[in-house]
Amino acid sequence: MKLKNYNSSYHEALLDLFYNTLKNVNIKDYSKEQILAWAKALNVQEFDIKLKQNYTLIACKDREILGFASMKIQDDFALLEYLFISYKHQRQGIASLLCENVESKIKTPIITYASLSAKGFFEKRGYMCLKENKVQRSGIELVNFTM
């Protein structure tokens, strides 16, 4: 497995991975209506811009993209904005590897807004749940956690 820095040539593949992960992994914790709202809320053009501005790593094996992590670095903290692993490659250590690599570059506290699906993963990594959030995506309420 190799880690690569993001560039726009990966944009479409990461969009596909994002949508497929929602439909195949997050569907276990959210309703179909919530998943559709979450997917619809993603601004495709802003997604590419954010991934370029953030510190974004992609895990690949051969020509297959296994997952990605994207950290927004700010002055007093960093936001782990995206961590998505292909539904075909869950529980293989890919998320841990990506997190270790993006976290190692950060000297400030790190926060994330973890989904119900990812909360346990972040707790195992030592993140503490600070609060439960009720967020709106395309007019539909979803729960996530500030960690």
C-alpha positions in Angstrom: 0.0 0.0 0.0 1.2 3.5 -0.9 0.2 6.9 0.4 0.0 9.7 -2.1 -0.7 13.4 -1.8 -4.0 14.6 -3.3 -4.3 16.3 -6.7 -7.3 17.0 -8.8 -6.8 13.9 -10.9 -8.2 11.9 -8.0 -11.3 14.0 -7.6 -13.8 11.8 -9.3 -12.4 8.6 -7.8 -12.7 10.1 -4.3 -16.2 11.3 -4.9 -17.1 7.7 -5.9 -15.4 6.3 -2.8 -17.3 8.9 -0.6 -20.7 8.0 -2.1 -20.1 4.3 -2.1 -18.9 4.3 1.5 -22.1 6.2 2.6 -24.3 3.8 0.7 -22.5 0.6 2.0 -21.1 1.5 5.4 -22.9 4.4 6.9 -26.3 3.0 5.9 -25.9 0.7 8.9 -26.1 3.7 11.3 -28.3 6.2 9.3 -31.5 5.9 7.4 -31.7 5.9 3.6 -33.2 9.4 3.7 -30.3 10.6 5.9 -27.7 9.0 3.6 -29.3 10.6 0.5 -29.3 14.0 2.2 -25.7 13.6 3.3 -24.6 12.7 -0.2 -26.7 15.5 -1.7 -25.1 18.1 0.7 -21.6 17.6 -0.7 -20.6 20.4 -3.0 -18.6 18.7 -5.7 -16.5 21.8 -6.7 -15.8 22.7 -3.1 -14.8 19.2 -2.3 -11.9 19.4 -4.8 -10.9 22.8 -3.5 -10.9 21.6 0.2 -8.9 18.5 -0.6 -6.3 20.7 -2.4 -6.1 23.2 0.4 -6.0 20.6 3.2 -3.3 18.1 3.9 -4.9 15.2 2.1 -3.5 11.7 1.7 -4.8 8.9 -0.4 -4.1 5.2 0.3 -3.6 3.2 -2.9 -2.8 -0.4 -3.7 -1.8 -1.0 -7.3 -4.3 1.2 -9.1 -7.1 1.0 -6.6 -7.9 3.8 -4.1 -8.5 2.3 -0.7 -9.3 5.4 1.3 -8.4 9.0 2.0 -7.9 11.4 4.9 -8.0 15.2 4.8 -6.8 17.5 7.6 -7.6 21.2 7.6 -4.7 22.9 9.5 -5.6 26.1 11.3 -3.6 28.3 13.7 -4.8 26.9 17.0 -6.2 23.5 16.0 -6.5 21.1 13.1 -9.8 19.6 11.8 -9.8 16.1 10.5 -12.4 17.0 7.9 -12.6 13.7 5.9 -11.7 10.1 6.7 -13.3 7.6 4.3 -12.3 4.1 3.5 -13.7 2.0 0.6 -16.5 -0.2 1.7 -14.5 -3.1 0.2 -11.5 -2.5 2.5 -13.0 -1.8 5.9 -11.2 -3.0 9.1 -7.8 -3.6 7.3 -5.8 -0.9 9.2 -6.2 1.7 6.3 -7.9 4.3 8.4 -5.3 3.9 11.2 -2.5 4.3 8.7 -4.0 7.4 7.2 -4.7 8.9 10.6 -1.2 8.2 11.9 0.3 9.9 8.9 -1.9 13.0 8.9 -1.8 13.3 12.7 2.0 13.1 12.8 2.2 16.4 10.9 0.1 18.3 13.4 1.4 20.1 16.5 -1.9 21.5 17.6 -5.0 19.8 19.1 -7.0 17.9 16.5 -10.8 17.7 16.3 -13.1 15.8 14.1 -16.9 15.5 13.6 -17.3 11.8 13.7 -20.3 10.0 12.3 -22.1 7.3 14.3 -20.2 4.8 12.1 -16.8 6.3 13.0 -17.2 7.2 16.6 -15.9 3.9 18.0 -12.8 4.1 15.7 -11.9 7.5 17.0 -12.5 6.5 20.6 -10.0 3.6 20.1 -7.5 6.2 18.8 -7.8 8.2 22.0 -10.2 10.9 20.8 -12.7 12.0 23.5 -16.3 12.7 22.7 -16.9 16.3 23.6 -20.5 16.6 22.5 -23.3 15.1 20.3 -24.4 17.3 17.5 -27.6 17.4 15.5 -26.7 18.7 12.1 -28.8 19.5 9.0 -27.9 18.0 5.6 -30.2 19.0 2.8 -32.9 19.7 5.3 -32.6 16.3 7.1 -31.2 15.9 10.6 -28.2 13.7 11.3 -26.2 13.0 14.4 -22.5 13.3 14.6 -20.0 13.9 17.4 -17.4 16.6 18.2 -14.3 14.7 19.2 
